[in-house]
Amino acid sequence: MRSLAITSLVLGIFSFFFGWIPVVGIALSGLGVLLGSIGLVLSIVRRRSEIGYLIVGISISAVALIVGVGTWFEYSVMTKKSETSLQDIQADTQEMNVERESHGVSQHCGLPRFKHHDASADSPQTQQRLRMVERQLRKRDITDCSVLDAMSRVPRHLFVPVPKRVFAYEDHPLSIGYDQTISQPYIVALMTQLAQPKPKFRALDIGTGCGYQAAVLAELVDKVYSIEIVPSLADEARGRLKTLGYNNVEVRCGDGYRGWPEHTPFDVIIVAAAPDHIPQPLIDQLAPGGRLVIPVGRDFQNLMVVEKKPDGSIQKRSVIPVRFVPMTGQAASKK
Ligand SMILES: C[S@@+](CC[C@H](N)C(=O)[O-])C[C@H]1O[C@@H](n2cnc3c(N)ncnc32)[C@H](O)[C@@H]1O
């Protein structure tokens, strides 16, 4: 009886952790409620004293079940609502372009051109990617068409380990091994939008990781220099970016705290690991008019934008609280 109670309790707790996978969350908590209820009936019939355990087990499983069903319901309703087919999105974006042109706005916000990869525009991953752009980016505050276009072109699933590919377009970061992560799609889009990349720009990307942010930047600027401190990640990202045809990205293994003095100045610098202060070399390597987007802080981090004005003066502003991996190397030793 006690083992039934404990199993029900463990299942309930597990389902909280895995509740974001709708079916798994519901299945675990449902099983928890079922086992707990069987245990409860048996303990009442046999007048055993484990009723307390069982009630706690059932309660946790039941709450998890309600949360799980709620999540699943919201997910399925949202999926149906925005079950936008490629044609719908095409029509939508064409309409937007006509509207934009009629207002004299020159930015392009059309369908992805799939220039590097995805042979089939109808592949499930392309559909997932376009839904990600619609639901996670456009419905939030990502309004820069060039960023939306770039995010709808880069095949994020090819940047994550094979077992994680099914989750590549979900609204959260993913582990890429070596204790590191690929950032949530929204954060990549937000940082890119804040950096205001332009086609003739030269960009510095610090914390290459799997190379996804570098690829997004590569769609938008002339040249990307990317630095990763973990040698295996740097090697893998270099190979991946090359295979995918991103010939305008150069990856090197090193400490991004010092920037890349040989290629200064940079119009855009994006940093994906948090130091507890803004590294001075990065400010020095910004071109006049350039922007540095960087998470800063230890336990509490803020996403900061540092702008170097044409006269060389520096303006800093904090955008939102964020949570990034800490910057290692010199940033970690300069305490
Ligand atoms: C959040 S991950 C980067 C995600 C990456 N932008 C992507 O698209 O996958 C942060 C990365 O920064 C790297 N990193 C941490 N400190 C660094 C440093 N001082 N110089 C360069 N890279 C660093 C980590 O090894 C890790 O790969």
The ligand as an SDF file (V2000), in Angstrom:
LIG
                    3D

 27 29  0  0  0  0  0  0  0  0999 V2000
   23.6430   30.0720  -24.4200 C   0  0  0  0  0  0  0  0  0  0  0  0
   25.0230   29.3080  -25.1500 S   0  0  0  0  0  0  0  0  0  0  0  0
   25.0620   29.9820  -26.7200 C   0  0  0  0  0  0  0  0  0  0  0  0
   23.9880   29.7030  -27.6400 C   0  0  0  0  0  0  0  0  0  0  0  0
   24.3930   30.0310  -29.0440 C   0  0  0  0  0  0  0  0  0  0  0  0
   24.3760   31.4410  -29.3190 N   0  0  0  0  0  0  0  0  0  0  0  0
   23.5730   29.2510  -29.9920 C   0  0  0  0  0  0  0  0  0  0  0  0
   22.9580   29.8280  -30.8640 O   0  0  0  0  0  0  0  0  0  0  0  0
   23.5720   28.0330  -29.8330 O   0  0  0  0  0  0  0  0  0  0  0  0
   26.3860   30.2030  -24.5010 C   0  0  0  0  0  0  0  0  0  0  0  0
   27.7230   29.7830  -25.0790 C   0  0  0  0  0  0  0  0  0  0  0  0
   28.6980   30.7200  -24.6320 O   0  0  0  0  0  0  0  0  0  0  0  0
   29.8970   30.0160  -24.4710 C   0  0  0  0  0  0  0  0  0  0  0  0
   30.8070   30.8350  -23.6380 N   0  0  0  0  0  0  0  0  0  0  0  0
   30.7970   31.0380  -22.3000 C   0  0  0  0  0  0  0  0  0  0  0  0
   31.7870   31.8790  -21.9410 N   0  0  0  0  0  0  0  0  0  0  0  0
   32.4310   32.2300  -23.0920 C   0  0  0  0  0  0  0  0  0  0  0  0
   33.5420   33.0580  -23.3820 C   0  0  0  0  0  0  0  0  0  0  0  0
   34.2210   33.7060  -22.4260 N   0  0  0  0  0  0  0  0  0  0  0  0
   33.9290   33.1940  -24.6670 N   0  0  0  0  0  0  0  0  0  0  0  0
   33.2810   32.5350  -25.6680 C   0  0  0  0  0  0  0  0  0  0  0  0
   32.2310   31.7220  -25.4430 N   0  0  0  0  0  0  0  0  0  0  0  0
   31.8040   31.5750  -24.1760 C   0  0  0  0  0  0  0  0  0  0  0  0
   29.4690   28.7150  -23.8450 C   0  0  0  0  0  0  0  0  0  0  0  0
   30.4510   27.7250  -23.9730 O   0  0  0  0  0  0  0  0  0  0  0  0
   28.1900   28.4220  -24.6410 C   0  0  0  0  0  0  0  0  0  0  0  0
   28.4400   27.6100  -25.7410 O   0  0  0  0  0  0  0  0  0  0  0  0
  1  2  1  0
  2  3  1  0
  2 10  1  0
  3  4  1  0
  4  5  1  0
  5  6  1  0
  5  7  1  0
  7  8  2  0
  7  9  1  0
 10 11  1  0
 11 12  1  0
 11 26  1  0
 12 13  1  0
 13 14  1  0
 13 24  1  0
 14 15  1  0
 14 23  1  0
 15 16  2  0
 16 17  1  0
 17 18  1  0
 17 23  2  0
 18 19  1  0
 18 20  2  0
 20 21  1  0
 21 22  2  0
 22 23  1  0
 24 25  1  0
 24 26  1  0
 26 27  1  0
M  CHG  2   2   1   9  -1
M  END
$$$$
